[in-house]
Amino acid sequence: MGTIIVICVFVFLTLVSISGIMTDYLNKQTKYKLEAMKQEIKLEKLRQESYIVETEKLRLEIEKTRQQLAIDTANQSSLQEKL
């Protein structure tokens, strides 16, 4: 009878230890996933900011090109009038 109690206590302690180890493992996995998600969000924000900056840069280039075309067209008109 005494050995059965010892075996039961041993099994109980082993199960408690294993469940503690598994819980710790799952908590660490969750923390790693959370950190990865935070990094992905940060990266996505940087991509979005970069996209906005690049779009604005292209818009300014297009506007500059339009202004230059308007100036060139006006200069050509002036030259044609003089001829």
PyMOL Python script that loads the backbone (N, CA, C, O; Angstrom):
from pymol import cmd

cmd.read_pdbstr("""\
ATOM      1  N   MET A   1       0.822  -1.187   0.000  1.00  0.00           N
ATOM      2  CA  MET A   1       0.000   0.000   0.000  1.00  0.00           C
ATOM      3  C   MET A   1       0.875   1.264   0.000  1.00  0.00           C
ATOM      4  O   MET A   1       0.553   2.245  -0.670  1.00  0.00           O
ATOM      5  N   GLY A   2       1.951   1.232   0.736  1.00  0.00           N
ATOM      6  CA  GLY A   2       2.853   2.372   0.824  1.00  0.00           C
ATOM      7  C   GLY A   2       3.520   2.666  -0.500  1.00  0.00           C
ATOM      8  O   GLY A   2       3.735   3.830  -0.838  1.00  0.00           O
ATOM      9  N   THR A   3       3.861   1.608  -1.279  1.00  0.00           N
ATOM     10  CA  THR A   3       4.508   1.831  -2.583  1.00  0.00           C
ATOM     11  C   THR A   3       3.531   2.439  -3.572  1.00  0.00           C
ATOM     12  O   THR A   3       3.931   3.228  -4.428  1.00  0.00           O
ATOM     13  N   ILE A   4       2.269   2.091  -3.470  1.00  0.00           N
ATOM     14  CA  ILE A   4       1.261   2.674  -4.362  1.00  0.00           C
ATOM     15  C   ILE A   4       1.147   4.165  -4.102  1.00  0.00           C
ATOM     16  O   ILE A   4       1.021   4.947  -5.043  1.00  0.00           O
ATOM     17  N   ILE A   5       1.188   4.565  -2.855  1.00  0.00           N
ATOM     18  CA  ILE A   5       1.119   5.988  -2.502  1.00  0.00           C
ATOM     19  C   ILE A   5       2.343   6.712  -3.037  1.00  0.00           C
ATOM     20  O   ILE A   5       2.234   7.808  -3.586  1.00  0.00           O
ATOM     21  N   VAL A   6       3.508   6.096  -2.877  1.00  0.00           N
ATOM     22  CA  VAL A   6       4.749   6.709  -3.367  1.00  0.00           C
ATOM     23  C   VAL A   6       4.683   6.852  -4.887  1.00  0.00           C
ATOM     24  O   VAL A   6       5.061   7.888  -5.433  1.00  0.00           O
ATOM     25  N   ILE A   7       4.204   5.815  -5.562  1.00  0.00           N
ATOM     26  CA  ILE A   7       4.091   5.869  -7.019  1.00  0.00           C
ATOM     27  C   ILE A   7       3.097   6.950  -7.430  1.00  0.00           C
ATOM     28  O   ILE A   7       3.373   7.710  -8.358  1.00  0.00           O
ATOM     29  N   CYS A   8       1.958   7.038  -6.768  1.00  0.00           N
ATOM     30  CA  CYS A   8       0.956   8.064  -7.070  1.00  0.00           C
ATOM     31  C   CYS A   8       1.520   9.462  -6.861  1.00  0.00           C
ATOM     32  O   CYS A   8       1.287  10.352  -7.678  1.00  0.00           O
ATOM     33  N   VAL A   9       2.257   9.664  -5.776  1.00  0.00           N
ATOM     34  CA  VAL A   9       2.870  10.970  -5.502  1.00  0.00           C
ATOM     35  C   VAL A   9       3.887  11.289  -6.587  1.00  0.00           C
ATOM     36  O   VAL A   9       3.947  12.414  -7.082  1.00  0.00           O
ATOM     37  N   PHE A  10       4.692  10.284  -6.955  1.00  0.00           N
ATOM     38  CA  PHE A  10       5.693  10.481  -8.005  1.00  0.00           C
ATOM     39  C   PHE A  10       5.021  10.856  -9.332  1.00  0.00           C
ATOM     40  O   PHE A  10       5.461  11.794  -9.996  1.00  0.00           O
ATOM     41  N   VAL A  11       3.973  10.144  -9.723  1.00  0.00           N
ATOM     42  CA  VAL A  11       3.248  10.423 -10.959  1.00  0.00           C
ATOM     43  C   VAL A  11       2.624  11.812 -10.891  1.00  0.00           C
ATOM     44  O   VAL A  11       2.684  12.562 -11.865  1.00  0.00           O
ATOM     45  N   PHE A  12       2.035  12.160  -9.769  1.00  0.00           N
ATOM     46  CA  PHE A  12       1.420  13.473  -9.600  1.00  0.00           C
ATOM     47  C   PHE A  12       2.460  14.577  -9.751  1.00  0.00           C
ATOM     48  O   PHE A  12       2.228  15.550 -10.469  1.00  0.00           O
ATOM     49  N   LEU A  13       3.599  14.437  -9.085  1.00  0.00           N
ATOM     50  CA  LEU A  13       4.656  15.448  -9.172  1.00  0.00           C
ATOM     51  C   LEU A  13       5.211  15.535 -10.595  1.00  0.00           C
ATOM     52  O   LEU A  13       5.522  16.627 -11.072  1.00  0.00           O
ATOM     53  N   THR A  14       5.332  14.409 -11.264  1.00  0.00           N
ATOM     54  CA  THR A  14       5.819  14.400 -12.646  1.00  0.00           C
ATOM     55  C   THR A  14       4.836  15.132 -13.554  1.00  0.00           C
ATOM     56  O   THR A  14       5.243  15.926 -14.402  1.00  0.00           O
ATOM     57  N   LEU A  15       3.544  14.865 -13.377  1.00  0.00           N
ATOM     58  CA  LEU A  15       2.528  15.536 -14.197  1.00  0.00           C
ATOM     59  C   LEU A  15       2.502  17.037 -13.944  1.00  0.00           C
ATOM     60  O   LEU A  15       2.352  17.825 -14.878  1.00  0.00           O
ATOM     61  N   VAL A  16       2.646  17.429 -12.692  1.00  0.00           N
ATOM     62  CA  VAL A  16       2.674  18.857 -12.361  1.00  0.00           C
ATOM     63  C   VAL A  16       3.894  19.513 -13.001  1.00  0.00           C
ATOM     64  O   VAL A  16       3.798  20.611 -13.549  1.00  0.00           O
ATOM     65  N   SER A  17       5.034  18.843 -12.929  1.00  0.00           N
ATOM     66  CA  SER A  17       6.255  19.390 -13.529  1.00  0.00           C
ATOM     67  C   SER A  17       6.107  19.522 -15.045  1.00  0.00           C
ATOM     68  O   SER A  17       6.464  20.550 -15.622  1.00  0.00           O
ATOM     69  N   ILE A  18       5.583  18.486 -15.679  1.00  0.00           N
ATOM     70  CA  ILE A  18       5.401  18.518 -17.137  1.00  0.00           C
ATOM     71  C   ILE A  18       4.416  19.610 -17.533  1.00  0.00           C
ATOM     72  O   ILE A  18       4.645  20.318 -18.514  1.00  0.00           O
ATOM     73  N   SER A  19       3.335  19.757 -16.795  1.00  0.00           N
ATOM     74  CA  SER A  19       2.360  20.802 -17.137  1.00  0.00           C
ATOM     75  C   SER A  19       2.973  22.189 -16.956  1.00  0.00           C
ATOM     76  O   SER A  19       2.679  23.101 -17.730  1.00  0.00           O
ATOM     77  N   GLY A  20       3.818  22.357 -15.946  1.00  0.00           N
ATOM     78  CA  GLY A  20       4.502  23.638 -15.751  1.00  0.00           C
ATOM     79  C   GLY A  20       5.442  23.940 -16.899  1.00  0.00           C
ATOM     80  O   GLY A  20       5.494  25.071 -17.384  1.00  0.00           O
ATOM     81  N   ILE A  21       6.180  22.940 -17.333  1.00  0.00           N
ATOM     82  CA  ILE A  21       7.103  23.115 -18.455  1.00  0.00           C
ATOM     83  C   ILE A  21       6.330  23.460 -19.725  1.00  0.00           C
ATOM     84  O   ILE A  21       6.732  24.353 -20.471  1.00  0.00           O
ATOM     85  N   MET A  22       5.232  22.763 -19.972  1.00  0.00           N
ATOM     86  CA  MET A  22       4.433  23.028 -21.173  1.00  0.00           C
ATOM     87  C   MET A  22       3.816  24.422 -21.125  1.00  0.00           C
ATOM     88  O   MET A  22       3.779  25.121 -22.138  1.00  0.00           O
ATOM     89  N   THR A  23       3.337  24.826 -19.961  1.00  0.00           N
ATOM     90  CA  THR A  23       2.755  26.158 -19.818  1.00  0.00           C
ATOM     91  C   THR A  23       3.805  27.226 -20.089  1.00  0.00           C
ATOM     92  O   THR A  23       3.531  28.205 -20.783  1.00  0.00           O
ATOM     93  N   ASP A  24       4.994  27.045 -19.551  1.00  0.00           N
ATOM     94  CA  ASP A  24       6.082  27.991 -19.774  1.00  0.00           C
ATOM     95  C   ASP A  24       6.440  28.055 -21.258  1.00  0.00           C
ATOM     96  O   ASP A  24       6.657  29.136 -21.805  1.00  0.00           O
ATOM     97  N   TYR A  25       6.498  26.907 -21.894  1.00  0.00           N
ATOM     98  CA  TYR A  25       6.796  26.848 -23.327  1.00  0.00           C
ATOM     99  C   TYR A  25       5.734  27.593 -24.136  1.00  0.00           C
ATOM    100  O   TYR A  25       6.064  28.386 -25.018  1.00  0.00           O
ATOM    101  N   LEU A  26       4.478  27.340 -23.839  1.00  0.00           N
ATOM    102  CA  LEU A  26       3.396  27.996 -24.567  1.00  0.00           C
ATOM    103  C   LEU A  26       3.403  29.509 -24.342  1.00  0.00           C
ATOM    104  O   LEU A  26       3.135  30.278 -25.265  1.00  0.00           O
ATOM    105  N   ASN A  27       3.709  29.933 -23.119  1.00  0.00           N
ATOM    106  CA  ASN A  27       3.799  31.370 -22.830  1.00  0.00           C
ATOM    107  C   ASN A  27       4.918  32.017 -23.639  1.00  0.00           C
ATOM    108  O   ASN A  27       4.746  33.108 -24.184  1.00  0.00           O
ATOM    109  N   LYS A  28       6.067  31.343 -23.717  1.00  0.00           N
ATOM    110  CA  LYS A  28       7.184  31.883 -24.486  1.00  0.00           C
ATOM    111  C   LYS A  28       6.829  31.953 -25.969  1.00  0.00           C
ATOM    112  O   LYS A  28       7.145  32.935 -26.641  1.00  0.00           O
ATOM    113  N   GLN A  29       6.177  30.918 -26.475  1.00  0.00           N
ATOM    114  CA  GLN A  29       5.763  30.918 -27.876  1.00  0.00           C
ATOM    115  C   GLN A  29       4.812  32.079 -28.155  1.00  0.00           C
ATOM    116  O   GLN A  29       4.918  32.747 -29.184  1.00  0.00           O
ATOM    117  N   THR A  30       3.893  32.309 -27.240  1.00  0.00           N
ATOM    118  CA  THR A  30       2.944  33.407 -27.398  1.00  0.00           C
ATOM    119  C   THR A  30       3.669  34.750 -27.399  1.00  0.00           C
ATOM    120  O   THR A  30       3.347  35.631 -28.197  1.00  0.00           O
ATOM    121  N   LYS A  31       4.649  34.908 -26.505  1.00  0.00           N
ATOM    122  CA  LYS A  31       5.422  36.152 -26.461  1.00  0.00           C
ATOM    123  C   LYS A  31       6.187  36.354 -27.762  1.00  0.00           C
ATOM    124  O   LYS A  31       6.244  37.469 -28.281  1.00  0.00           O
ATOM    125  N   TYR A  32       6.782  35.275 -28.297  1.00  0.00           N
ATOM    126  CA  TYR A  32       7.523  35.390 -29.558  1.00  0.00           C
ATOM    127  C   TYR A  32       6.593  35.769 -30.706  1.00  0.00           C
ATOM    128  O   TYR A  32       6.946  36.597 -31.547  1.00  0.00           O
ATOM    129  N   LYS A  33       5.413  35.169 -30.742  1.00  0.00           N
ATOM    130  CA  LYS A  33       4.455  35.500 -31.793  1.00  0.00           C
ATOM    131  C   LYS A  33       3.996  36.947 -31.672  1.00  0.00           C
ATOM    132  O   LYS A  33       3.850  37.642 -32.677  1.00  0.00           O
ATOM    133  N   LEU A  34       3.769  37.398 -30.446  1.00  0.00           N
ATOM    134  CA  LEU A  34       3.358  38.784 -30.220  1.00  0.00           C
ATOM    135  C   LEU A  34       4.446  39.747 -30.673  1.00  0.00           C
ATOM    136  O   LEU A  34       4.160  40.760 -31.312  1.00  0.00           O
ATOM    137  N   GLU A  35       5.695  39.431 -30.340  1.00  0.00           N
ATOM    138  CA  GLU A  35       6.812  40.281 -30.750  1.00  0.00           C
ATOM    139  C   GLU A  35       6.937  40.302 -32.274  1.00  0.00           C
ATOM    140  O   GLU A  35       7.199  41.349 -32.866  1.00  0.00           O
ATOM    141  N   ALA A  36       6.751  39.151 -32.899  1.00  0.00           N
ATOM    142  CA  ALA A  36       6.814  39.086 -34.363  1.00  0.00           C
ATOM    143  C   ALA A  36       5.706  39.932 -34.983  1.00  0.00           C
ATOM    144  O   ALA A  36       5.934  40.623 -35.976  1.00  0.00           O
ATOM    145  N   MET A  37       4.519  39.883 -34.408  1.00  0.00           N
ATOM    146  CA  MET A  37       3.409  40.684 -34.925  1.00  0.00           C
ATOM    147  C   MET A  37       3.699  42.173 -34.757  1.00  0.00           C
ATOM    148  O   MET A  37       3.398  42.969 -35.646  1.00  0.00           O
ATOM    149  N   LYS A  38       4.280  42.547 -33.628  1.00  0.00           N
ATOM    150  CA  LYS A  38       4.635  43.955 -33.415  1.00  0.00           C
ATOM    151  C   LYS A  38       5.637  44.410 -34.466  1.00  0.00           C
ATOM    152  O   LYS A  38       5.523  45.512 -35.003  1.00  0.00           O
ATOM    153  N   GLN A  39       6.626  43.555 -34.761  1.00  0.00           N
ATOM    154  CA  GLN A  39       7.632  43.896 -35.767  1.00  0.00           C
ATOM    155  C   GLN A  39       6.997  44.007 -37.151  1.00  0.00           C
ATOM    156  O   GLN A  39       7.363  44.887 -37.930  1.00  0.00           O
ATOM    157  N   GLU A  40       6.055  43.129 -37.460  1.00  0.00           N
ATOM    158  CA  GLU A  40       5.364  43.189 -38.746  1.00  0.00           C
ATOM    159  C   GLU A  40       4.552  44.477 -38.871  1.00  0.00           C
ATOM    160  O   GLU A  40       4.522  45.096 -39.935  1.00  0.00           O
ATOM    161  N   ILE A  41       3.901  44.871 -37.796  1.00  0.00           N
ATOM    162  CA  ILE A  41       3.125  46.121 -37.810  1.00  0.00           C
ATOM    163  C   ILE A  41       4.056  47.309 -38.021  1.00  0.00           C
ATOM    164  O   ILE A  41       3.758  48.216 -38.797  1.00  0.00           O
ATOM    165  N   LYS A  42       5.173  47.292 -37.328  1.00  0.00           N
ATOM    166  CA  LYS A  42       6.151  48.378 -37.464  1.00  0.00           C
ATOM    167  C   LYS A  42       6.678  48.445 -38.903  1.00  0.00           C
ATOM    168  O   LYS A  42       6.801  49.525 -39.481  1.00  0.00           O
ATOM    169  N   LEU A  43       6.986  47.277 -39.467  1.00  0.00           N
ATOM    170  CA  LEU A  43       7.471  47.226 -40.843  1.00  0.00           C
ATOM    171  C   LEU A  43       6.408  47.724 -41.813  1.00  0.00           C
ATOM    172  O   LEU A  43       6.717  48.455 -42.753  1.00  0.00           O
ATOM    173  N   GLU A  44       5.176  47.336 -41.591  1.00  0.00           N
ATOM    174  CA  GLU A  44       4.087  47.768 -42.472  1.00  0.00           C
ATOM    175  C   GLU A  44       3.895  49.287 -42.392  1.00  0.00           C
ATOM    176  O   GLU A  44       3.626  49.932 -43.406  1.00  0.00           O
ATOM    177  N   LYS A  45       4.033  49.856 -41.195  1.00  0.00           N
ATOM    178  CA  LYS A  45       3.935  51.316 -41.056  1.00  0.00           C
ATOM    179  C   LYS A  45       5.056  52.003 -41.830  1.00  0.00           C
ATOM    180  O   LYS A  45       4.831  53.017 -42.492  1.00  0.00           O
ATOM    181  N   LEU A  46       6.271  51.443 -41.745  1.00  0.00           N
ATOM    182  CA  LEU A  46       7.396  52.022 -42.484  1.00  0.00           C
ATOM    183  C   LEU A  46       7.162  51.925 -43.990  1.00  0.00           C
ATOM    184  O   LEU A  46       7.469  52.857 -44.734  1.00  0.00           O
ATOM    185  N   ARG A  47       6.620  50.796 -44.432  1.00  0.00           N
ATOM    186  CA  ARG A  47       6.316  50.647 -45.860  1.00  0.00           C
ATOM    187  C   ARG A  47       5.293  51.679 -46.300  1.00  0.00           C
ATOM    188  O   ARG A  47       5.423  52.282 -47.365  1.00  0.00           O
ATOM    189  N   GLN A  48       4.281  51.877 -45.478  1.00  0.00           N
ATOM    190  CA  GLN A  48       3.228  52.833 -45.824  1.00  0.00           C
ATOM    191  C   GLN A  48       3.789  54.251 -45.869  1.00  0.00           C
ATOM    192  O   GLN A  48       3.460  55.015 -46.776  1.00  0.00           O
ATOM    193  N   GLU A  49       4.631  54.610 -44.904  1.00  0.00           N
ATOM    194  CA  GLU A  49       5.236  55.939 -44.905  1.00  0.00           C
ATOM    195  C   GLU A  49       6.115  56.119 -46.139  1.00  0.00           C
ATOM    196  O   GLU A  49       6.106  57.175 -46.772  1.00  0.00           O
ATOM    197  N   SER A  50       6.868  55.082 -46.470  1.00  0.00           N
ATOM    198  CA  SER A  50       7.725  55.138 -47.646  1.00  0.00           C
ATOM    199  C   SER A  50       6.890  55.314 -48.911  1.00  0.00           C
ATOM    200  O   SER A  50       7.254  56.081 -49.802  1.00  0.00           O
ATOM    201  N   TYR A  51       5.783  54.607 -48.984  1.00  0.00           N
ATOM    202  CA  TYR A  51       4.887  54.722 -50.140  1.00  0.00           C
ATOM    203  C   TYR A  51       4.353  56.142 -50.267  1.00  0.00           C
ATOM    204  O   TYR A  51       4.298  56.699 -51.363  1.00  0.00           O
ATOM    205  N   ILE A  52       3.959  56.725 -49.135  1.00  0.00           N
ATOM    206  CA  ILE A  52       3.413  58.085 -49.149  1.00  0.00           C
ATOM    207  C   ILE A  52       4.482  59.075 -49.601  1.00  0.00           C
ATOM    208  O   ILE A  52       4.210  59.963 -50.410  1.00  0.00           O
ATOM    209  N   VAL A  53       5.695  58.922 -49.079  1.00  0.00           N
ATOM    210  CA  VAL A  53       6.787  59.827 -49.455  1.00  0.00           C
ATOM    211  C   VAL A  53       7.109  59.673 -50.939  1.00  0.00           C
ATOM    212  O   VAL A  53       7.295  60.668 -51.641  1.00  0.00           O
ATOM    213  N   GLU A  54       7.175  58.435 -51.418  1.00  0.00           N
ATOM    214  CA  GLU A  54       7.479  58.195 -52.827  1.00  0.00           C
ATOM    215  C   GLU A  54       6.380  58.749 -53.728  1.00  0.00           C
ATOM    216  O   GLU A  54       6.669  59.322 -54.778  1.00  0.00           O
ATOM    217  N   THR A  55       5.136  58.582 -53.328  1.00  0.00           N
ATOM    218  CA  THR A  55       4.015  59.115 -54.103  1.00  0.00           C
ATOM    219  C   THR A  55       4.085  60.638 -54.183  1.00  0.00           C
ATOM    220  O   THR A  55       3.866  61.221 -55.245  1.00  0.00           O
ATOM    221  N   GLU A  56       4.390  61.272 -53.065  1.00  0.00           N
ATOM    222  CA  GLU A  56       4.503  62.736 -53.045  1.00  0.00           C
ATOM    223  C   GLU A  56       5.669  63.191 -53.924  1.00  0.00           C
ATOM    224  O   GLU A  56       5.571  64.192 -54.634  1.00  0.00           O
ATOM    225  N   LYS A  57       6.759  62.452 -53.867  1.00  0.00           N
ATOM    226  CA  LYS A  57       7.925  62.781 -54.698  1.00  0.00           C
ATOM    227  C   LYS A  57       7.566  62.692 -56.181  1.00  0.00           C
ATOM    228  O   LYS A  57       7.923  63.574 -56.961  1.00  0.00           O
ATOM    229  N   LEU A  58       6.865  61.638 -56.567  1.00  0.00           N
ATOM    230  CA  LEU A  58       6.447  61.493 -57.964  1.00  0.00           C
ATOM    231  C   LEU A  58       5.467  62.586 -58.369  1.00  0.00           C
ATOM    232  O   LEU A  58       5.527  63.099 -59.487  1.00  0.00           O
ATOM    233  N   ARG A  59       4.557  62.944 -57.453  1.00  0.00           N
ATOM    234  CA  ARG A  59       3.608  64.021 -57.746  1.00  0.00           C
ATOM    235  C   ARG A  59       4.341  65.331 -58.007  1.00  0.00           C
ATOM    236  O   ARG A  59       3.996  66.072 -58.927  1.00  0.00           O
ATOM    237  N   LEU A  60       5.351  65.611 -57.194  1.00  0.00           N
ATOM    238  CA  LEU A  60       6.127  66.841 -57.378  1.00  0.00           C
ATOM    239  C   LEU A  60       6.904  66.804 -58.697  1.00  0.00           C
ATOM    240  O   LEU A  60       7.011  67.823 -59.380  1.00  0.00           O
ATOM    241  N   GLU A  61       7.442  65.643 -59.057  1.00  0.00           N
ATOM    242  CA  GLU A  61       8.148  65.521 -60.331  1.00  0.00           C
ATOM    243  C   GLU A  61       7.206  65.756 -61.505  1.00  0.00           C
ATOM    244  O   GLU A  61       7.567  66.432 -62.469  1.00  0.00           O
ATOM    245  N   ILE A  62       6.008  65.202 -61.428  1.00  0.00           N
ATOM    246  CA  ILE A  62       5.025  65.399 -62.495  1.00  0.00           C
ATOM    247  C   ILE A  62       4.653  66.871 -62.599  1.00  0.00           C
ATOM    248  O   ILE A  62       4.564  67.414 -63.700  1.00  0.00           O
ATOM    249  N   GLU A  63       4.437  67.513 -61.470  1.00  0.00           N
ATOM    250  CA  GLU A  63       4.094  68.942 -61.467  1.00  0.00           C
ATOM    251  C   GLU A  63       5.231  69.764 -62.055  1.00  0.00           C
ATOM    252  O   GLU A  63       4.994  70.700 -62.819  1.00  0.00           O
ATOM    253  N   LYS A  64       6.464  69.419 -61.702  1.00  0.00           N
ATOM    254  CA  LYS A  64       7.624  70.141 -62.241  1.00  0.00           C
ATOM    255  C   LYS A  64       7.715  69.945 -63.759  1.00  0.00           C
ATOM    256  O   LYS A  64       7.999  70.889 -64.497  1.00  0.00           O
ATOM    257  N   THR A  65       7.474  68.726 -64.211  1.00  0.00           N
ATOM    258  CA  THR A  65       7.504  68.441 -65.648  1.00  0.00           C
ATOM    259  C   THR A  65       6.407  69.204 -66.374  1.00  0.00           C
ATOM    260  O   THR A  65       6.640  69.732 -67.461  1.00  0.00           O
ATOM    261  N   ARG A  66       5.223  69.272 -65.795  1.00  0.00           N
ATOM    262  CA  ARG A  66       4.121  70.039 -66.405  1.00  0.00           C
ATOM    263  C   ARG A  66       4.469  71.512 -66.517  1.00  0.00           C
ATOM    264  O   ARG A  66       4.205  72.147 -67.538  1.00  0.00           O
ATOM    265  N   GLN A  67       5.062  72.050 -65.463  1.00  0.00           N
ATOM    266  CA  GLN A  67       5.446  73.461 -65.493  1.00  0.00           C
ATOM    267  C   GLN A  67       6.511  73.699 -66.557  1.00  0.00           C
ATOM    268  O   GLN A  67       6.470  74.699 -67.274  1.00  0.00           O
ATOM    269  N   GLN A  68       7.464  72.773 -66.656  1.00  0.00           N
ATOM    270  CA  GLN A  68       8.519  72.911 -67.657  1.00  0.00           C
ATOM    271  C   GLN A  68       7.938  72.820 -69.063  1.00  0.00           C
ATOM    272  O   GLN A  68       8.361  73.549 -69.961  1.00  0.00           O
ATOM    273  N   LEU A  69       6.977  71.936 -69.254  1.00  0.00           N
ATOM    274  CA  LEU A  69       6.320  71.828 -70.568  1.00  0.00           C
ATOM    275  C   LEU A  69       5.558  73.106 -70.890  1.00  0.00           C
ATOM    276  O   LEU A  69       5.556  73.570 -72.030  1.00  0.00           O
ATOM    277  N   ALA A  70       4.910  73.669 -69.874  1.00  0.00           N
ATOM    278  CA  ALA A  70       4.171  74.922 -70.095  1.00  0.00           C
ATOM    279  C   ALA A  70       5.137  76.034 -70.487  1.00  0.00           C
ATOM    280  O   ALA A  70       4.838  76.831 -71.377  1.00  0.00           O
ATOM    281  N   ILE A  71       6.283  76.093 -69.834  1.00  0.00           N
ATOM    282  CA  ILE A  71       7.294  77.116 -70.164  1.00  0.00           C
ATOM    283  C   ILE A  71       7.826  76.886 -71.572  1.00  0.00           C
ATOM    284  O   ILE A  71       7.961  77.829 -72.352  1.00  0.00           O
ATOM    285  N   ASP A  72       8.129  75.626 -71.898  1.00  0.00           N
ATOM    286  CA  ASP A  72       8.648  75.309 -73.232  1.00  0.00           C
ATOM    287  C   ASP A  72       7.626  75.644 -74.311  1.00  0.00           C
ATOM    288  O   ASP A  72       7.976  76.175 -75.365  1.00  0.00           O
ATOM    289  N   THR A  73       6.373  75.334 -74.043  1.00  0.00           N
ATOM    290  CA  THR A  73       5.306  75.641 -75.009  1.00  0.00           C
ATOM    291  C   THR A  73       5.175  77.146 -75.196  1.00  0.00           C
ATOM    292  O   THR A  73       5.006  77.628 -76.316  1.00  0.00           O
ATOM    293  N   ALA A  74       5.253  77.882 -74.099  1.00  0.00           N
ATOM    294  CA  ALA A  74       5.161  79.345 -74.189  1.00  0.00           C
ATOM    295  C   ALA A  74       6.349  79.904 -74.958  1.00  0.00           C
ATOM    296  O   ALA A  74       6.191  80.820 -75.766  1.00  0.00           O
ATOM    297  N   ASN A  75       7.534  79.360 -74.713  1.00  0.00           N
ATOM    298  CA  ASN A  75       8.723  79.832 -75.437  1.00  0.00           C
ATOM    299  C   ASN A  75       8.616  79.529 -76.918  1.00  0.00           C
ATOM    300  O   ASN A  75       9.004  80.353 -77.746  1.00  0.00           O
ATOM    301  N   GLN A  76       8.093  78.353 -77.269  1.00  0.00           N
ATOM    302  CA  GLN A  76       7.930  78.012 -78.677  1.00  0.00           C
ATOM    303  C   GLN A  76       6.912  78.931 -79.349  1.00  0.00           C
ATOM    304  O   GLN A  76       7.088  79.345 -80.495  1.00  0.00           O
ATOM    305  N   SER A  77       5.850  79.239 -78.615  1.00  0.00           N
ATOM    306  CA  SER A  77       4.841  80.150 -79.155  1.00  0.00           C
ATOM    307  C   SER A  77       5.452  81.532 -79.400  1.00  0.00           C
ATOM    308  O   SER A  77       5.187  82.169 -80.419  1.00  0.00           O
ATOM    309  N   SER A  78       6.259  81.973 -78.466  1.00  0.00           N
ATOM    310  CA  SER A  78       6.902  83.285 -78.596  1.00  0.00           C
ATOM    311  C   SER A  78       7.840  83.287 -79.806  1.00  0.00           C
ATOM    312  O   SER A  78       7.871  84.258 -80.562  1.00  0.00           O
ATOM    313  N   LEU A  79       8.598  82.216 -79.992  1.00  0.00           N
ATOM    314  CA  LEU A  79       9.517  82.136 -81.115  1.00  0.00           C
ATOM    315  C   LEU A  79       8.760  82.116 -82.443  1.00  0.00           C
ATOM    316  O   LEU A  79       9.186  82.746 -83.411  1.00  0.00           O
ATOM    317  N   GLN A  80       7.636  81.393 -82.491  1.00  0.00           N
ATOM    318  CA  GLN A  80       6.858  81.311 -83.708  1.00  0.00           C
ATOM    319  C   GLN A  80       6.230  82.669 -84.050  1.00  0.00           C
ATOM    320  O   GLN A  80       6.121  83.026 -85.223  1.00  0.00           O
ATOM    321  N   GLU A  81       5.821  83.417 -83.030  1.00  0.00           N
ATOM    322  CA  GLU A  81       5.250  84.743 -83.258  1.00  0.00           C
ATOM    323  C   GLU A  81       6.292  85.709 -83.812  1.00  0.00           C
ATOM    324  O   GLU A  81       5.981  86.577 -84.628  1.00  0.00           O
ATOM    325  N   LYS A  82       7.534  85.547 -83.357  1.00  0.00           N
ATOM    326  CA  LYS A  82       8.599  86.429 -83.815  1.00  0.00           C
ATOM    327  C   LYS A  82       8.973  86.138 -85.265  1.00  0.00           C
ATOM    328  O   LYS A  82       9.415  87.022 -85.999  1.00  0.00           O
ATOM    329  N   LEU A  83       8.786  84.874 -85.661  1.00  0.00           N
ATOM    330  CA  LEU A  83       9.135  84.531 -87.039  1.00  0.00           C
ATOM    331  C   LEU A  83       8.031  84.986 -87.932  1.00  0.00           C
ATOM    332  O   LEU A  83       8.105  84.803 -89.147  1.00  0.00           O
TER     333      LEU A  83
END
""", "prot")
cmd.dss("prot")
cmd.show_as("cartoon", "prot")
cmd.util.cbc("prot")
cmd.orient("prot")
